[in-house]
Amino acid sequence: MRRTLIARVAAVAAISALALTACGGGGGGDPLSSGSTGSAAPADTIKIGSANFTESQIVAAIYGQALQAKGVKVETTPPIGSREAYYPALQDGSIDLIPEYTGTLLQYVKKDATETEPDAVYTALQAALPPTLTVLQKSAAEDRDAVVVTRATATQHNLKTMDDLAPVCGQMAFGGPPEFQTRPDGIPGIQKTYNCTFKSYLPLDAGGPLTVAGLKDGNVAAADIFSTDASIKTNDFVVLDDPKSNFAAQNVVPLITKAKATPQVTQVLDAISAKLTTQGLTGLNAEAASDTKPSAETVAKNWLTANGLA
């Protein structure tokens, strides 16, 4: 089984390499590792990026379609990658706007941040961002990283919370995106907060098919999956409670170049944040994962129509 999973990882890596070559054009370099997504957009245009997971791509499409409906010129980029790739793209002007999550963004820009509650995290984030960037109104929608196990593993070890992991961590392989291994609220945070050191770490994807397969096949015993991911319910996975708040509040929020946050743009994006809920996020992910596998653009259009923002 492990060979099968490693083969999947290798295949994804090969496909990614081809995609990077195509995106890089004749200029050389790797646009995902460098954070570059090409030239800056004109002053009257919002260039929108997304991370390398479905939810981010859907919310980015929601932002783009809503802005276009109000007459704002929009450019979109292919999914960029992790925060370590797209944040530099915001700083160098390669993109102007991306959906973000308050808690992990705060810990990225302020390594020693201790805030965990939604309003405290949002206030600290506003203060911690560089002068060229800003966040608009946060939504009630929240999608946290979560430590997830199979129902069988939870039953075997009587796991309900992350506290319960400590006695058995040394027996377990953990799976998640490569960056989770070093992020403050990732493996280092789990070790510090819950005295939990896993036997090994298997770099997979951001809660996607490789991570799901790793749990189902038994190649990893625990994994990082986003709390609104449809795979949790589909596979009867168990999300372990986080009583010591290793994972801070993760409200969805637009992160935008301050110069592009005009009153018109701000009004459109704030209206989206006012409508977006955690239940709604879960629904968006479930729709994208349904049998028909609609595109992010189709899921976004359906949400905007249903919420009177089309």
Secondary structure, 3 states (H helix, E strand, C coil): CHHHHHHHHHHHHHHHHHHHHHHHHHHCCCHHHHCCCCCCCCCCEEEECCECCHHHHHHHHHHHHHHHHCCCEEEECCCCECHHHHHHHHHCCCCCEEEEEHHHHHHHHCCCCCCCCHHHHHHHHHHHCCCCEEECCCCCCECCEEEEECHHHHHHHCCCEHHHHCCCHHHCEEEECHHHHCCCCCHHHHHHHHCCCCCEEEECCCCCHHHHHHHHHCCCCEEEEECCCHHHHHCCCEECECCCCCCCCCEEEEEEEHHHCCHHHHHHHHHHHHHCCHHHHHHHHHHHCCCCCCCHHHHHHHHHHHCCCC
